[in-house]
Amino acid sequence: MSKLLDLIEQNAIKQSRSKTMSSSSSSSGGIGFTGALTILFIGLKLAHVINWSWWWVLSPIWISLLILLFILLVIAIIFLISELSK
């Protein structure tokens, strides 16, 4: 477990050094698919084009979070299984 934390810490240090060393201040990405879909649904809801519950209008956000939590859970389980089998 401590090896994993050390690797994460080293990677974070390398990334922060590379960001400070770069001369251009470009940002990554943009809004992304989830953000664009959420904005689209909110616009359609406010324009009365769709008559959905706000739960469904905001579903791209919470569904993405649920998927992320599921992936993290699977990774944690795999890590625990590998640590227990040693």
JOJO-V424987 format. One record per backbone hydrogen bond with DSSP energy under -0.5 kcal/mol. CO is the residue of the C=O (numbers start at 0). NH is the residue of the N-H. Records with the same first field share a line. If there is no record, write none. Layout:
BEGIN
CO=NH + NH
END
This chain:
BEGIN
0=4
1=5
2=6
3=7
4=8
5=9
6=10
7=11
8=12
9=13
10=14
11=15
12=16
13=17
14=18
15=19
16=20
17=21
27=29
30=34
31=35
32=36
33=37
34=38
35=39
36=40
37=41
38=42
39=43
40=44
41=45
42=46
43=48 + 49
44=47
52=55 + 56
53=57
55=58
57=60 + 61
58=62
59=63
60=64
61=65
62=66
63=67
64=68
65=69
66=70
67=71
68=72
69=73
70=74
71=75
72=76
73=77
74=78
75=79
76=80
77=81
78=82
79=83
80=84
82=85
END
